[in-house]
């Protein structure tokens, strides 16, 4: 059974600790005895160990960086959605074919952004600009948002936000299974889960540090039973 993502170390931007969510994440990590350090920017993190490229990659995937999303201009996400919704970046999974291995370059560490109110407010602005058309946002263009959800609650806040939006919809894809905290939310059918599935042999050979196919199917069944499209 795939275990919950527990980082070996966490870096915080000082500004992230000015947000209640940032302090909440820090307190949770401290209770788990995770090594906590400060970094000047979530884009320039130093101090992740590793003597080889492979070691640095593995250790980065075990590193959590908590920051403030400064740019609130959302990137386009054609053809699957109108915009990317920037909740987090990267993923603790180590799938050998993942395009993020090249997109993120030397920065594959897992990042989360604590200024969720700012991010959702900007999403609301984009929705308003396109009324009466529906505006669709993708939450997993550069990440898998499930593994850090137990620390951040970012998905929960986002799902409930879109549940209140007549003209906004949210979607994301995951390989992970920690979905129980999302099942009872007031989503109004406005958030679509997608689960990435492969043959068991492919998962075992190429999708390192991810749950099994059976676990993913079981999580998908829970989500479907909760009324998510």
N, C-alpha and C positions, 0 to 999 in steps of 0.2 A: 504494500500500500504506500502510495506517495505521501511523504510527510509534508507538513506545512513549512513554507519558506521561513527560515530563521537566519537572518544575516549574521555573518561573523563579525562584521563591523558596520558602523553607521557614521556618516558625515552629515553635519548640519550646517547650512548657511546660518549665520547669526540672525539674519532677518526672519528666517523660518520660525525661530523661537519667540518672535513677537506675536505669532498667531496662536490662538488656543489649540488648533489642531497640531501645530508643530510641537507644542509642549506636551500634548497628550501622547504623541508618538514617542517623544523622548522618554517620558515616564514609563510607557509600556516596554520600551527596549531596555531601560535600566532594570525593570523588574525581571527581565529575561537574562540579565547580566551580559548584554551585548556591549562590546567596546564602542564608546561614543567619542567622536572627535569633531572639531570644527573645520570648516573649509570656507575660503573666501568666496567661491562661486561653485554652483553645481555643475558648471561646464568645465572647470579646471580643478579636478580632484587629484591630489598627489598623496602618496603614502599607501597605495594598494600594493601588497607584496607580490613577489614573483620574479624569478631569475630568467625565465624563458617566456616567449610569447604565449605558449600554451598555459603556463602557470599564471601569468598575468590575466589571461582571459578567464580562467576558472575562478581566480580570486575576485575579479571584477564582478562576476555573476553572483558572488556571495556577499557583495557590498551594497548597502542601501545608502542613497544620498537623498537628503530631504531639503528641498529648496523652495524658492518663490518663483513662480512663472512670471517673468517680467514682460515678455512680448505677448500681448493678447490679440495679435493678428493671427487668425486661424489659417492654417494651410489648406489648400483645396485637397479633395480626396476622391477625384473622379476615377472610375465611373461608379464606385459603390456608394458614395455619399457626396454631399455638397462640401462638407468641411471635416477636418480632423478636430476632435475635441481633446485638448492636451491635458490629460489627467496625470499621466506618468509616462516613463520612457524605459524601454528594455524589458527584460524578463529573466527570471532565474533559470528557465529551461535552457538546455544547450543542444538544440536540434542542429545537426550538421549542415542542413540545407538552408538555414534561416537567412533571409536577406538582410536582417539587422546586423549580421556579422560584418557586412561591408558598409552598411549605412551608418552605423555608429562608430566604426573604426576602432580607435583606441579607447573609446568611452562606452563599453557595453555594460557598465554598472547600472543597477536598478535605481531609477529616480522617481520620486513622487513630489507633487507640488501642493503646498498647503493652502494657497490662496484660492480655494475652491469657489468662494462667493464671487470673486472677481471673474473667474473663468466662466461660471454659469451666467453671470450678468452679461458678459460679452456674448455668450451663446444666445441669450435673449434678444440682444440687439440684432444679431444676424437673422434670427427668426422674424423679428418685426420688419426688417427690410424686405423680406420676400412674401409677406402676407398678401393675398390669401393662399399662396403656394405653400406646400409642406417643405420644410427644411430638414434635411437628414444629416446627422452627425455620426462619425465613426470614432469609437473610443479605443480602438486597438491597432491603429495604423503603424505605430512604432513601439508597441508594448503588448503585454498580456496583463490586464488590470486585476485579475483575480488573486494572484499570490500575495499581494500586499494589502488586500482589502481588509483583512482582519486587523491591521494596524491603522488604517487610514479612514475607512468608511467612505472613500471618495465615490465608489460606484453607487452605494446606497443613496448618497445625497444627489447624485446625478440622475439616478432612476426616478426618484421622487420628484425632482425638478421637471423632468420630461413628462411625468404623469400629469402635471398641471398645464402642459403646453398644448393648446389646441392645434398649433401649426408646426410643432417641433417633434422630431422622432430621433431615437438614439439606437445605435447598434454596436456590438463588439463581438469579437471572436476570442475563444480561450481553449487551452488544452488542460486547464486545471479544474478542480472539482469542489473547492471550498465555497459552495453557493448557499449554504443554509441561511446566512444572515440576509439574503436578498429575496427569500421566498415569500415573505409576508408583506412586502412593500406595496405601496399604492402606485403601481406602475401603469394602470389603465390601458395595458396593451401597447404602450408607446415605446417600449424597449424590446429589441429583438436580440436574444442570445444566439450565437453560433458556436458549435463545438467542432474543433478540428479533429478529425478521425483518420486513422490510417490502419492498414493491416498490422496485426500484432507483431509480425516479423520486422516490419519497418519501424514501429515504435521502439522495439527492443534494440534494434541496431543503430538507429539514427537519432531518436528523440530522447536524448539523455536528460535525466532529472525531471521527467514529466510523469504524470499518472498513466496507468494502464488504459487500454481501450475500454475495458469493462467499467472501470471507475468513471470514465468520461460519459459513457452511455447512461450509467446510473444517475450521474449529475444532470444530464440532459433530461432524463425522465422526471426528476424532481422539478426542474424549471418548467417543463411542459405542464405538469400537474398544477403548478402555481399560476397558470394562465398566461405565461409569457408566449408571444408568438415565436 
